[in-house]
Amino acid sequence: MPFFHDQDRASLRRSYLLAWRKRLDGVPMEPLEHQLATVVEQHPEYQPVIEGTTDVLERDYAPEGGQSNPFLHMGMHLAIREQVATNRPSGIAAVHAELAQKLGGAHEAEHRMIECLGEALWTSQRTGLPPDEAAYLDALRRLTGRGK
């Protein structure tokens, strides 16, 4: 399976659909497909979208209209899991572990962390600068009660 950065939006979304179909059919999966299917499994509210028609491949989810983008949300989970696995920014794995303990699980910790990641990415996009890892990590630490 190609890396995410080599895919357009429809191809990336199709990866979720195919991985979920393989999970439902009990078909062997590549490691990345397993990660995609796992995050879909953890979000039953998005499963009807993933199992629905292929129009979701091109659908726009406008926040102004109160629509949540399931693919963005699940992609943020995957991004945080990758950050934790590589401990980048340095210290995020410890923050994740502490937050997971405090909140009763890794998935709930990721939901809280998604807000900080989204803010860091939005700020980066708005300023045209790379994400500020120190500010991002500080925002995450505030979730644990240890930040500035």
N, C-alpha and C positions, 0 to 999 in steps of 0.2 A: 504494500500500500504506500503511495507517495506521502511525503511529509506534508503537513498541513499548509506550510507556506507556499507550496507549489500548486495549491488548489484554489479554484474560484469558489464563490459562495455556494453554488449549486452542487459542485463536486464534494465540498466539505460536508454539506448537509446530507448528501447521498451516503456518505460514509457512515453517518449515524443510523440511517435507515437500514442499510445493508448489515451493519453489525448487529442491530437489534433483531432483524429478521433471522440472522444466524443463531442468535441466542435463543429465540423462540423455537427454532427448528432443531436445536441441539447439534448444530453443525460446528466442527472445529473452527477456531478463530485464531488469527494472528494476535500477538500481544496488544497492539494498538486497538484492534477491533474489540478485544476483551475489555479494555479500558472504556471505550465508547459505550459498549453494551452495559457495563456496570453503572456508569453514570445515568444512563437512561433508566435502568432498573431502579435506581435510587430516587427517581422522580416520576412516580406513577401519574402525576398530573400532566406530564408531557407525553406519556405513552400513546394516547389517542392521536396526537399530532404526528408522532413518529410512525404510527401504524396506519395513518390516513392516506389520502391521495398525495400524489407527487407534486401537487401545486405548492406544497410547503417548501419546495426547493427554491422557488423564486419569490415567495411571499415576503413582503416588507412588514416588519413589526414596528409600528410607530408608537413611541412612548407617549406622545401627545394624545393618542387615542386610547391610552390605558392598556396597551398591548405589551405583554412581556415577551421577549424573544427567547424561546426555549433553547435555541442553539447557542446563543450568546451565554446564557446562564450556565448551560452544561459545559461549554468551552472554558468558562472562567473556573469551574471546578477542576477541569483538567490542567489548566495553567497553574493553579495553586498547588495541585498534587505534584506537578513537575518541579515547581519551585521548592517544595518541601523535600522532595526526593534528592534534589541537587544542593539543598541548603543555600539557595541563592535567591534573594540576598542573604548573606551570611547572618545566621541567627533566626531565620524564618522557621526552621524545623523545630527549634525549641519553643518558639512562640506558638506554633501550631499544636505541639504536644501539650503545652500548658493550657491553651484555650480549649482543646478537645477534652482535657480532664475537667476543666471548669464547667463546660457546657454539656458534658455527657456523651461526647462522641466526635469523631473527626468530621463527619458530614455537617453537623451543626456548626463546628468551628469554621469550616470552609464557607458556609453561608455568611457568617459574620465577616470573614476575610475578603469575600467577594466585593463587599462595599468599598473596602480600602483599595483593593486592586482597581476597581472601576474608577475611583477618584484619581488614583495615580495615573492611570492611562488617559483619562479625560484631561487632566492638567497637562500632561505631556503633549497631547494632541493640540490643545489650546495654545501652548507656549511654543510649540515646535522644537522642544528640547527633549532629550532622552528622559525616561522616567527617573525621578529622584528616589533612588533606592533607600537612602537614609530617612527621608520623610515618609516613605511607604512603610518601612520597618517601624518607625516611631508610631505611626497610626495603628499598626497592628499591635504593638506593645500596649498602647492605650486600651485596647480591647481587653487585655488581661489585667489592667489596673496598674501596670508598671511603666507606662509611657509618661512623657512630659505633660 
